[in-house]
Amino acid sequence: MHNRLSAQFDNMKLATLAHLPLIGLTLALATGCHKGLDKTTHIPGQAPTAPKDTAAGIREPGTSGVVPPGPGTPATGGVGTEAGGVKGAGIPQAEGDFTGWTENREEFAAQTVHFDYDKSNVKPSEVKKLEEVARRMKSNFAGKALRIEGHCDERGTEEYNRALGDKRALSVREKLVSLGLDPKMLPTITFGEEKPVDAGHNEAAWSKNRRAELILLSPP
């Protein structure tokens, strides 16, 4: 009787040990699925990377840090610094509805402002472009508006890039206001990574896509 019970106990231990690899595999798969929930924009030829910590400088104060999807998102109205603070938050927002105003995308195409990777500050090398824009707006285009569109390259999440495009547009707006333009005539919008000018997947293309475009608007 004792030998029979001992044999049954040994069989139970063997059966338990045999199931341990299956249990371990199940746990590993569950963990892997959880880690795969982070959604980033895939770049062909490169391994996916985790989203950046938006709390370090992309979230605008007083918001959730997530910019809703859609064909362009109006900017928040304050100019964010690289450290995440608000610079020039006292600048009035644009006023009125510019829907239906005639767009001229060629007038200031040569003055498109470009940015360093993951940055929203206007580089010293780009300031002369904005000085030229301000001069021409004051001398030739009284009563007209200037829309500033913020864009990014494809790296990072869509939410991150929309927020970064927002900050780029607002940074350009702040500089134009400091050069004497009326902030009420300077609406801004962010497109994030939605509208690249170069569809390539390398630095040559990305450097072109990190930009702020200036669109002249004439009243109907």
N, C-alpha and C positions, 0 to 999 in steps of 0.2 A: 504494500500500500504506500509506504514511504517513498519507494523508488518511483512509483507511478506519478505521485504528486510532484516529485523533484523534476521528472522529465517534462511534465506539463508546464512547470514554472520556467524551465529553460527554454521551451518553445515560445512562451510569451515574451521573454526577453529578446529572443532572436527576431520575432515579428516586429517589436517596437524599434529595434535598431535598424531594421530594414526600411522603416518608414521615415527615419530621421533625414536622409538626403532629400526626400520629396518635400518635407516640411521646410527645410532650409531653402530649397529652390522656390517654393511658394512665397516665403518671406522676401527673398531677394527680388523676385518679380514685382511684388507689391511696392517695395522701396523704390525700385527703378521707375515704375510708373509715376510715383509721386514726384520724383525729381524731374521728370520730363514735362511737368505742367508749365514750366516757365517758357513762354513763347517769345522767341527773338526772330528777327528777320534773318533768314538763312542766306549766307554768302557762298556761292558756288566755289568749291575748292578749298573751303576752310571749315574747320570744325565749329559747331554752334557754340556760342559763349553765353554765359548767364547775363541777364539784364543788369545794367549798372544801378548803383544805389542812387535813386533819384533824390533822396533826401540830402545828398551832398551838394546840390546846386541846380536842380532842374525844377523841383516843385516851387510853384509860386506861393508866397505866404497867403494863408487864408483859403487855400484850395486843397483838394484831395491829392493833387499831383497827377491825376489822370485826365487827359484832355479827350473829350468825346470824339468818335470817328465822324467822318463826313468829308465832303468836298471843300476842305479849307475850314479853319476854325478862327473866329475873330480873336485877336490878342486880348490879354487880360487888362491892359491899361497901365500897368506899372512896369518899369524896366528892371529886370533882375540882374544882379551881379553874378560873377562866377562863384561866389561863396554862398549864394542862395538868398541874399538880402534884396531889398528893393531900393533901386537907385532912380531918382527922378520920379518918385511915386506921386508927387504933387502936380505933375504936368497934366493939364486938362485932356480929356479924351476927345477924339474926333466927334463932331456933331453933325446931325442930319443923316439923311439916307442918300447914299451915292449910287443906289441902284438906278440903272438907266443912263448914267453918265457915260460919255464916249471915252473909250480906252485908247491910249496911245502907248504901246509897249516898245516902240522904237526910239522915242525921244531920248530916253535915259538908259538905253540898253548898254551903252559903253560904260556907264557908271554903276553897273551891278557890283555890289559889295561882296567880297568873298571872305570866308572865315577859316581859321585854323580848326583842326579836328577837335570836336567836343567843346568848342568855345563860342561865346556869343558877344564878346567885346569887339568893337570896331578897331582893327589894327591901324597903327599909324600910317602904314603904306596905303590905306584905303581912304584916309580922311580927305585927301585932295579931291577925290571923286565927289564926296558929299559937299565940299565947298563949291564945286562947280555946279552941282544940282541946286544948291541954295541960291547961288548968284543968278542962275537962269530963271528959277521960279519967281524970284522977286522982281526981275527986270522984264521978263517976257510973258509970264503966265499968271498975272493977277486975276484973282477970282476962280482959279482952277485948283484942283486938289491933287494930292500925290498919294497913291496907295503903296504901301510897303509890304511885300510878300516875303515871308521867311521860309527857307528851304534847308533840307539836310541831305546828307548822303544816306545810303541804305543800311548802315550799321546801327545796331541798337533796336529796341522795340518801337513799334509804331507810336505808342503813348509817349515814350521818351523823346522821340524825334519831333513830335508835334509840339511838345513843350519847349524843346530847344529852338525850333523854328520860330515859335512865339517870342522867345527872348531875343533872338537875332533881329527880328523885325522891330521890336521895341527899342533895342539898343541903337539901331539906325535912326529911329524916330527921335529919340532923345538928342542925338547928335545934330540932327537937322533943326530941332527946336533951339538948341544952343547957338545955331548959326543964323537965327532970326526968322525961321518959318513959323507960321501959325499952327499950333498943335491941333486946332479944331479942323484943319484941312488935311490932316495926315492920318487917314485910317490905316489900320494894319490887319494882317491876316497871316495865319500859319498853314502851310501845306505839308509840313514834315518831310517825309521821303517820297510823297506821292507824285511829284512832278520833276523827275531828274532831267537835266539837259543832256546828259551823257549816260547811256544805259550800260556802260562798262562796269566791270567788277574789280577795279584796281584804283590805285591812288590818283592816277591821271584823271579818271572819271570823277572820283569822289571829290577832288579838290574843286572841280567845276560846280558840283551840285551843292556844296556848302556855301550858300549865297543868300543875299537879300536883293530882290528885284524892285525897281522903282517904276510905277505905272502912272503916267500922267492922265488925269481925269478932267474932262471938260463937261460943264453942265449942259443938259439937253436944251 
